[in-house]
Amino acid sequence: MFAVIYRWRLHEGKEQQFASSWHRMTEEIHKRCGSYGSRLHQADDGTWVAYARWPDAATRERCQGVDPEALSSMREAMQRLSLRFDAR
C-alpha cells in the first residue's frame, strides 16, 4: 500500500468550497483510478489534513487530470499545500 498525507491552509471563508470540491475529486479518483479512498479532517490549528491510500505509487502517478474543475476550485481556496508520502 502507498499513502499520501496532505496538509493545507485555506483562505478564510473558502472552507466549504474546498471541502465540497475535495469530496467531488476524491469520489472521481476512487471511481476512475482505483484509489482506496481518502479522508479529510480539520486540525486543531486550523489547517486541513487528508490522507489518501493507494495500491502503490505507480497507480497514484497514473491518476492525473481526473476533475480539472474540482482541482481549480480547491486551488482557489488554498493558501498553501504540503505533501508527505509513505510506502508500506
N, C-alpha and C positions, 0 to 999 in steps of 0.2 A: 504494500500500500504506500501511497505518496500523499502527503498532506501539505497544504499551504495555509499559513496564518496571515491574515490581512489586518491592518490597523489603519483607521482613517480619523482625521479631524475634519469636521464638516463645518460649512458656513452656517451661522445661526439662522434658523428659520427654514433650512433646507432638509431637515431630518426626515420628514415624511416622504418627500420627493426621493431622497436617497433610498430609504427602506423599500418603497414600492418598486423602484427600478431594480434594486438588488434582488428582490424576490422574483421579479419577472425574468431577470437574467439567469438566476440560479435554476429556475424551472426549465428554461430553454437549454441550458448547458446539460442538465440531467437527461433530458429527452434526446438531444441530438448527439451528445458526446460520450455518454456513459459514465459521468461522474457519480460518485457515491453520495452526493449531496453536500450541503453546506449549511451552516448555522450563523445567524447574525445576532450580536449582543451589543448593548451599550454598557461600557465600563463605568466604574465609579468616578473616574477622572474626566468623564465627558467624551472620551474617544469611543469610536465604534470598532468592534472586533468581529471578525468572521474567520471560520476555519472551513476549509473545503477538503474533501477526501476524494482521491482518485485511485484507480487500479495501479497506475505507475506514472512516472514523469512524462513518458512519451505520449500517453493518452492526453494529458493536460496540454502538452505543447501542440498537438494536432488540433486542439479545440480553439479556434480563433474566429472572430467575426460573427459570432452567433446572433447577437442582437445589437447592432450598432446604435439604435435609438436609445435603448436602455443604458448602454455604456456611456453615451453622451450625457444623458440625464444624471447619471451617477457622477461623472467627472465635473459637471457643473456645480454639484453640491459639495465637492471635496475641496478642502484646503490643501491636504497632502495625503500621501499613501506610503505605507511601508509594508514590506513582504518578508516572510520567513518561510523557507522550505524545509521539509523534514521527510526523508525517505526511510521507511521501515519495512 
